[in-house]
């Protein structure tokens, strides 16, 4: 079964928003009415949110976007700053008829979401930060070590190239995000993998997106002023933000912050989806409650 074949079973539809300079692909669950926007992390794709989208579909209108440079969205040669991504998000919101939404964002995208909430607070009703990464500016000297840094980050190994699909899959099975190789993990991997024009296989995530994002995180800090919107920080037990030192910047700047520990690693929504889904459902339903009571 291909990722496209699975969408009807997921009660979801894939759409493409065609803008003048870029095409944005997204998955939509639209049984509910309350808007939720899912933003995947670096080198992932919208299908990583399949379980969460299904879980929310009866009460929420959920959309999971393939960010530029990822999945089935366009891969421009440049334009991978937070500003560029936020421009895409605003265009998608306008297309959907949303003035604001609850935002669930993982890893690097959590940084983008925080910058967006800081710059345009009326756009974000609440925010779920899933094990955020690259929140502060990275030191400038790291630009010189990017080639080594890329080799250290295991999740970038699926970029390839691989001679066969089987080789790409074998590499994926060794990575944390696909540990267990559940149907959900297989679906996410397959959705982000393609055969190239030369016959080789690799990720739909492109090198120029990798380089552009890392160039941007050298100069952009997400937490520079207080934010008082409701924010849930998902803290996986085997994630990046395990200590009080890691959490200190969030506690300092986010005045309406809840921290929820869950089982799993940095990709807890893939490896332990039931616990992750319960955490975000509880949080999002709490944000809906005042509206329901009103």
MIRORO-556177 format. One record per residue: residue in one letter; x, y, z of N, C-alpha, C, O in turn. Coordinates in steps of 0.02 Angstrom, whole numbers, plus 32768, in hexadecimal, padded with zeros to 4 digits. Example, Ala and Ser with C-alpha at 12.3 -4.5 7.8 and 13.67 -1.06 7.14 Angstrom:
2
a82947EE4818682677F1F818682947F5B818682C87F5A81A7
s82827F90816282AC7FCB816582858002818A829E80398192
//
This chain:
294
x802A7FC48000800080008000802C803F8000805B80448028
x801D806C7FD4804280AB7FD1802580DD80037FED80D4801B
x804B81128015802F814580417FEE816380277FC18171804F
x7FE8816D7FE67FAB81887FCA7F7081597FD47F38816F7FE1
x7F7D81177FCD7F4880E67FD77F2E80E6801F7EF480D5802B
x7F5980F8804E7F4680F480957F1A812D80AB7EF9812980DF
x7F18816480857EF4819F809C7EAA819380A87E9081AA80DB
x7E868171807C7E408165808A7E36813F80CB7E07814C80F0
x7E62810F80DA7E5D80EA81187E6A811781547E52810A818B
x7E90814D81497E9E817C817E7E6A81B381847E7181E081AD
x7E3681B0815C7E0281E3815C7E208228814D7E09825B8167
x7E52822881227E76826681137E7A826E80C77E72823F80A1
x7E8782AC80B37E9182BC806C7ED182E480657EE3830C8090
x7EF382D9802C7F2F8302801D7F1C83367FE97EF983287FB9
x7F3483737FF57F2783AA7FC87F6883CE7FB87F9A83C67FDB
x7F6783F67F837FA084207F717F8884687F6A7F5A84767F44
x7FA884947F8E7F9C84DC7F887FD184F87F58800C84F77F66
x7FBA85117F1F7FE8852A7EEC7FED85767EF27FBE859B7EE1
x8026858C7F0A803585D37F11806285E97ED8807D85BE7EB4
x806B862A7ECD809386417E9480D986247E9180F286157E5A
x80F9861B7ECB813F86067ECA814C85C37EEC818585AC7EEF
x811785A47F06812185657F2980DF853F7F2D80A9855D7F2F
x80E484FD7F2D80AA84D27F3880B184B17F7D80E684987F8E
x807B84B27FA4807C84967FE7804B845B7FEA800F84637FDC
x806484217FFD803B83E68003802783DC804C805183E58079
x7FE883CA80577FD283C0809C7F9D838A80A07F7A837C806F
x7F97836C80DB7F65833A80EB7F31835981187F4183808145
x7EF28349810B7EBB836A812F7E898338814B7E72830B8128
x7E798341818B7E42831E81AB7E0E835481BC7E1E838181E4
x7DD2835281A07DA5838B81A87D60837981C37D2F839B81B4
x7D5C834581EC7D1C8336820B7D0B836982417CD1837D8248
x7D3D837D82687D3183AC829E7D3583F482857D3C84008249
x7D30842382B47D2F8469829F7D68849382BE7D7B84C682A1
x7D82847F82F67DB784A683177DF9849B82F27E0E846282EB
x7E1A84D082DB7E5584C882B07E9584B582D77EA684D48309
x7EB7848282BE7EF7846C82D97F288464829F7F198442826E
x7F62848382A47F95848082707FD2845A828B7FEF846D82BE
x7FE48423826A801D83FA827D805A840B82528055840F8215
x80938417827380D184278250810783F58263811A83F0829E
x811F83CF82328151839B823F819783BA824781A283F48237
x81C583928261820A83A8826A8234839F822C821C838981F7
x827383AF823382A283AD81FB82A9836681E082B283368205
x82A38360819D82AC83228178827082F2817E827482BA8166
x823A8307819F81FE82DE81A481CB82F4816F81DC83178140
x818D82E08178815882F3814A811582F0816D811282D981A6
x80E18307814D80A0830E816D808582CC8188805F82CC81B8
x80978294816980798255817C808F823D81C28071820F81DD
x80C2825C81DF80D482498223809B82588254809A823D828B
x806C8283824080348296826B7FF6826C825E7FC0827E8276
x7FFC823582397FC1820F82267F9981F782637F5C81FD8263
x7FBA81DC82957F9781C482CF7F7581FD82F57F3C81F6830B
x7F98823482FD7F7C826D83217F40828A82FC7F0D829B831A
x7F46829082BA7F0F82AA82927ED1827F82987E998299829E
x7EDB823D82977EA2820F829F7E83821682E47E46821482EB
x7EAD821E83167E948223835A7E69826283647E398260838B
x7E7A829883437E5782D7834C7E1D82E2831C7DF883128324
x7E1482B782EC7DEA82C782B37DA182D382C47D7F82F782A0
x7D8782B682FA7D4082BF83097D2F830483247CF6831B831F
x7D60832683417D538368835F7D7B83A183407D6A83DB834A
x7DAF8391831B7DDC83C483027DE383C082B67DE0838A8299
x7DED83F982987DFD83FE82507E498402824D7E6684388257
x7E6A83CB82407EB383C782447ED283C881FF7EB983AA81D0
x7F0A83EB81FA7F3183EE81BD7F7A83E281CE7F96840281FB
x7F9A83B581A97FE183A781B1800483B981707FF4839D813B
x803383E78174805384038139809783E3812C80BD83D7815B
x80A683D480ED80EB83C780D8810D840A80D180FE843080A3
x813A841B80FF815D845A80FB8188845E80BC819D842A80A2
x8194849A80A381BE84A2806781FF847B806E821F847C80A3
x8213845A8038825084328039824583EB8052827383C38055
x820783DC806581F6839B808381BB837B805E8193839E803E
x81B683398063817B8316804C816A83278004819583267FD8
x812A83357FF8811283437FB4810C838E7FA580F283A17F71
x812583B87FD2812684007FC5816384127F9A819083E97F90
x8163844F7F7F819A84657F5381DC84677F7881DF846D7FB5
x821184617F51825684637F6B827E849B7F4A82A8848C7F1F
x827184DA7F5B829885107F3C82E2850B7F4E82F584EA7F7F
x830A852B7F26835285297F32836685517F70839A85437F8F
x833E85827F83834B85A97FBF830985BF7FDD82D485B67FBF
x830D85DD801982D085F5803982B985C78070827F85B1806F
x82E485B880A182D2858980D682D885A9811C82E48586814D
x82D085EA811F82D2860C815F828F86068182825E85F18164
x828E861781C2824E861A81E6821D864981C381E2863A81BE
x8237868081A9820C86B0818681EB8691814981AF869B813D
x8211866A812381F5864980E881BF861780FB818A861480DC
x81CD85EE812E819C85BC8144815D85DD815F812685C78151
x816586128185812B863681A181018654816980C48656816E
x8121866C813480FC868580FA80D0864D80DD8096865980CB
x80EC861080D880C585D780C1808A85C980F0805285BD80D9
x809685CB8130806285BC8161802985EE815C7FEE85DC8160
x803A862D815480068660814E7FDD8655810E7FA0865F810D
x7FFE864280D87FDB863680997FAC85FA80A07F7485FB8087
x7FC385C680C27F99858B80CD7F5D859D80F87F25858880EA
x7F6885C4812D7F3185D981587EFD860081317EC185F48138
x7F14862D81077EE5865380DE7EBD862680B07E81862D80A9
x7EE085F680917EBF85C680647E8A859E80897E548590806D
x7E98858A80C77E69856280EE7E31858B810C7DFF85708125
x7E3785CD810A7E0685F881297E0E85FD81757DDE860E8198
x7E4985EF818D7E5785F281D57E77863581E67EA5864B81C4
x7E5F865582197E81869182337EB4867E82687EE686A18273
x7EA88646828A7ED6862E82BD7ECD85E282C57E9C85C682AB
x7EFB85C382E77EF8857A82F07F208566832D7F4C858A8344
x7F10852B83477F3C850A83777F7584EB834D7F6984CE8318
x7FB284F183657FEC84DB833E801284A68367802384B083A1
x801E846D83468046843783638085843283388081842482FD
x80C0843C835780FE844283308136841A8351813F841E838E
x815B83F58329819083CA834181D583E5833181E083FF82FB
x820383DF8361824A83EA83578259842F8339824784618357
x827A843182FF828A847282E0824B849B82D2824B84D882D9
x8214847A82BD81D7849E82AF81BA84BF82ED819584F082E7
x81C984A4832881B484C5836681D4850A836C81B585398385
x821285108355823285518354820E85808324820185BA8336
x81FE856882E981DA859182B9819785A882D7818485E282D0
x8174857A82F88133858A8315813985BF834C810E85EA8351
x816E85BC8374817885EE83A8818686328389816C866583A1
x81AE8634835581BC86748333817B86908315816E86CC831A
x8153866582F88112867882DB80E48695831180C586C98307
x80E08672834980B58689838080CD86CB839C80A586F583B1
x810E86D5839D8129871583B6811B874E838681098785839C
x81218741834681188776831480CE8783830580BB87BC82F9
x80A5874E8306805F875582F58035872E8328801986FA8317
x803087478364800E8722839A7FC58713838D7FAB86E383A9
x7FA4873A83637F5E872C83557F5486EE832A7F1C86D58324
x7F8986D5830C7F84869A82E17F81865983097F65862782F1
x7F9C865883467FA5861B836C7F78861B83A97F81864383D6
x7F4785ED83AB7F1A85E883E47F3C85C7841F7F3585DD8458
x7F5F859284117F88856F84437FBF854C841D7FBE854783E0
x7FF085358443802C85198423804384DB8449804A84DB8486
x804E84A58423806C8468843F80B28462842280BA845A83E5
x80E38465844D8129845E8439813F84178448814284038482
x814E83F18414816183AB841D81AC83A6841B81CB83A883E5
x81CA839E845682138398845E823883C88430825983B38400
x8233840A843D8250843D8410829C8435840982BE841B8435
x82B5844E83D082FD844C83C28312848E83A282E984B18383
x8353849F83AA837184DA838A834E851B83A08349854A8378
x8335851D83DD830E855783F48338859683F7832285CB83E0
x83738591841283A085CB841583CA85CF83D683CE85A083AF
x83EB860983CD841A860F8395845285DC839E846C85D383D5
x846485BC836784A08592836984DD85BE836084DA85EF833A
x851485AF8381855085D9837B856A85DB8333856785A9830F
x85848615831E859A861E82DA85D085EE82C485D485DD8289
x85FB85D982F3863185AC82DF8618856982C6863C854482A5
x85D8855982D685BE851982C085B78515827485B484DE8258
x85B4854F825385AF854E820A85EA852781EC85E3850581B9
x8624852D820B8660850B81F3865C84BF81FE867D849981DB
x863384AA822D86308463823E85F18442822485E384098235
x85CA846581FA858C844881E08595840481C0856E83D681CC
x85C983FB819685D083B8817785D6838081AB85B9834A81A2
x85FB838D81E18600835B821785BD8354823C85A8831D824D
x859D838D8248855D838E826C852983658246850283408265
x8527836B820584F7834581DD850182F981E584D182D381E6
x854082E481EB854E829D81F3853A82848238852982498240
x853D82B0826A852B829D82AE84E0829382B684CA826882DC
x84B882BB8293847082B882998455827C82728451827E8235
x84448248829684338208827683F6820D824A83F081EA8218
x83C68239825C8388823C82358393825681EE8367824E81C3
x83CD827581E183DC828C819D83F6825481708400825E8134
x8402821A818C841F81E3816583EF81C88130840481A78101
x83AF81D68138837F81BD8106838081E780C6835E81D58096
x83A6821E80C683AB8246808883C6821B804F83B182238016
x83F381EF805F840F81C4802B844B81E48008846B82128023
x845A81CB7FCC8432819D7FA2843D81547FB4846F81417FD1
x840A812C7FA1840C80E47FA9840080C47F6483D980DE7F3C
x8420808C7F588418806B7F1783D3804C7F1083B880497ED8
x83B580367F47837380167F45834880317F7D8360804D7FAE
x830780267F7682D880387FAC82E8800E7FEA82E480288022
x82F97FCF7FE183087FA3801983427FBD804383427FB68080
x83747FDA802283AC7FF7804783958034807083AA803D80A9
x836A805D80528350809780768328808180B3832E809E80E9
x82FF804E80AA82D6803580E183018017811882F480218154
x83357FF3810583627FD581378384800B8161838C8003819D
x83978042814283B4807A8167838180988196839180A681D0
x834380A1817E830F80BF81A88302809681E782F880B2821D
x8302805481E082F2802982198326802E8251831880198289
x8360804A8242839380538275838B8094829C83AE809F82CD
x835E80BF82868357810182A48322810382DA82F480DB82DA
x832A8132830982FD8136834382B48140832F82878123834D
x82A8816B82FD8263817B82EC823D814082CF8200814082CF
x8261810E82B7824080D48299824B809482C2823D805D82AA
x8262809B82FE826E80618329822C803F833981FE805E8355
x82277FFF832881E97FDA832F81C87FCD82ED81A57F9B82E5
x81D37FF982BC81BA7FF0827781707FDF8275815B7FAF8255
x81498008829981007FFF829A80E380168257810580368230
x80A3800582498084801E820C8086806A8206808F808481CF
x807E808E823E808380D7823D80C880EE822980CF811B8200
x80FB80CF8245814080E18234815080D181EB817180F781C9
x8138809881D381428086818D812180B9815F813E80CD812D
x80E580CC817080C080FD814880E5813F814580EB815E8110
x80FE8156817E812381958180816381918156817381C08131
x8187815A815C81C48152813481B4815080E981D5817380C2
x8184812880D681738122808F815C81658072816A81748038
x8139818C809A812081CD8082815881FF80768150822E8050
x819181F4809781C98222808F820182078064823782258063
x81F581D08040822981AF8019821381AA7FD181D8819F7FC3
x824281B17FA2823181AE7F5B826B81937F3382A581927F49
x825A817C7EF6828E81697EC682A181A57E9D827581C87E82
x82E181B37E9882FA81ED7E7582FC81E17E2982F981A77E13
x830382167E028306820D7DB9833D81DE7DA1833781BF7D6D
x837481D97DC883AB81AD7DB483A281657DCB83CE813B7DC1
x836781567DE9835881127DFE836A81047E47835480D17E62
x839081307E6783A181267EAD8366813B7ED9833681587EC2
x836C812B7F1A8337813A7F4A835281687F80838E81697F8F
x8325818F7F9E833881BB7FD482FD81E27FEE82C581DA7FD7
x830B820C801D82D78234803D82BD826B800E82E282847FE4
x827D827D8015826282B67FF2827C82F780108277832C7FF0
x829782F4804C82B8832D806B82F8833B8045831F830D8039
x8304837A8033833C838A8006837583AC802B836C83CB805F
x83B083A7800E83EC83C2802C83E9840D803483FF84288067
x83CC8431800383C9847A800A839D8490804483A884C48062
x836A8467805483418476808F8369846A80CE8366849380FC
x838D843480D183B98427810A83E88461811683ED847B814E
x840C847680E2843D84AB80E8841D84ED80FA843785138123
x83E384FC80DB83C1853B80E883A78541812E83AC8576814D
x838C850B81498373850C818D83AB851681BE83A5853F81EC
x83E284F281B6841984FA81E5843A853F81E0845385598212
x8439855B81A5845385A0819F842685D081C5843F860081E4
x83E585C581C483B685F181E683BB85EB823283B7861D8255
x83C485AE824B83C685A78294840485C582B3840885CD82F0
x843685D78289847085FB82A3845E864282BA847F865D82E6
x842A865F829C841D86A682A783DA86B482C883CD86ED82DB
x83B0868282D1836D868E82EC8365866B832F837486308336
x834F86918361833D867583A282F2867983AA82D386AC839A
x82D4864583C4828B864383CA827386668408823F86888407
x8296865E8440827F8678848082A486B9849082DC86B884AB
x828586F0848082A28732848D8275875F84B7828B879384CF
x8236874B84BF8207877384E781D18744850181C9870C84E9
x81AD875C8532817A87328552814087258523812B875184FC
x812586E9852780E886D6850480B786BC853880C986938562
x807886D48534804886BF856880108693854D7FE086878571
x8015867B850F7FE2864E84F67FEC86098515802385F9852C
x7FB785DF85177FBD859C85347FEE8572850B7FE6856A84CF
x80208556852D8053852E850C805E84EE8532806784EE856F
x805E84B6850E806F8475852A80B28460850D80BA845F84D0
x80E184508538812184358521812083EA852F811E83D48568
x812383C284F98126837984FF816F8366850A819B837484E1
x817C8345854281C08332855681C682E5855681B882C58588
x81DD82C8851E81E7827F851D821E826B854D824F828F8556
x82158231856B8246821A859D828B820F857E82BD821485A1
x828E8201853D82CE81F6851B82D9822C84E682FB822084B4
x82BD826884F182C2829E84C182FE82CB84CC832E82B884EE
x82FC830684AE8333833584B18332836084F1836683758509
x82F6836D850B82EE839D854282E08377858382A78374859A
x8314835A859F830B832D85D88319834E861B83008336864F
x833F8384861D835683A0865C833783E58669831B8403863C
x833D83FC86A78324843E86B9834984758692832C84A98684
x83888469868183AE84998659838F84A08613838A84D785F9
x837C846885F6835C846B85B4831A849185B7830884B48588
x82F5848985EE82B384A685F382B384EE860B828185118606
x82EC8506862482EF8548864282D98580861382B385AC8629
x82EE858285D382D885B885A7828C85B9859D826E85EF8598
x826C857F859A8224857D85918200859785CF81D085BC85C9
x82188583860981F9859B8647820385E6865081D98607866E
x823985FF863582468647863C82198671861081FF86A58626
x820E865C85D281EB868785A181A186748597817A869E857F
x818E863785A7814A862185998122862285DA812A85F68604
x80F8865485E180D786618621809A8635862E808186328666
x8081861385FA804785E78602805A85A185E8803B858685BB
x808F8586860780AE854985EF809A850D8619809A85108657
x808A84D685F780808495861780B3846585F880BC846385BB
x80D5843F86238106840D860C80E983C8861980D783B88652
x80E5839F85E680C9835C85EB80FD832985D781128327859D
x811082FF8605813E82C885F58117828F85D580E0827E85EB
x8135827185A2811782378581814D82038575818982138578
x813881C685688168819285578180819C850F815F81BE84E7
x81B9817F84FF81D2818284BB820D81AF84B2822781CD84E2
x822381B58473825D81DE84638247821E843F820D82338444
x8275823D841C8268827D83FB822D827983CB820A82AA83C0
x8221823E83AF81E88232838281B1820A83A6819A81D7838D
x819E822183E1816E81FB840A812B81F183E7810881C083F5
x8118821E83BA80D98218839680DA81DF836480A581C9834D
x811681C78352811E818C83278127814C8350810A81198340
x8150815083838160811483AA812E810383DF812280C883ED
x8110813783FE80E0812C843480A381598428809481858450
x807F814E83F1804A817C83DE80108181840F7FF381B78415
x7FFF814B84317FC6814D845F7FD2817F84977FA681A884A7
x800D817C84B6801C81AB84ED802081F284D48009822184F5
x803F81FB84998044823E847D7FFF825A846E7FF08293847F
x7FD68233844D7F93824B843A7F6B825E84777F4882918477
x7F6F823684AC7F4A824684E97F60828985067F3782B0851E
x7FA1829685047FBB82D5851F7FA0831184F97F8C83438517
x7FA0830D84B67F89834884907F3D834E84917F2383868490
x7F19831684947ED0831A84997EBC833C84DA7E91836884DA
x7EDB832985107ECB834785517ED8839285507EAF83B98569
x7F1183A685347F2283ED85317EF2841485037ED884488517
x7EE783FB84C77EBC841E84977E74842284B07E53845684A8
x7E5B83EC84CE7E1783EE84E97E11842285217DDC84408529
x7E46842B85457E45845E857A7E3F84A4855D7E2184D0857B
x7E5D84AF85237E5884F085037E1284FC84E67DFB853484E2
x7DF184C684D37DAD84CB84B87D7984D784EE7D4484F484E0
x7D8784C1852A7D5484C1855E7D358505856C7CF885098573
x7D5D853B85717D3D857D857D7D0D859085467CD985AE8554
x7D1D857D85077CF0858D84D07CAF856684D57C79858084C9
x7CB6852484E87C7B84FA84EF7C4E851385267C118516851F
x7C6D8524855F7C46853C85987C25857F85887BEF858E85A1
x7C4885A8855F7C2C85E9854C7BF185E3851E7BD48615850A
//
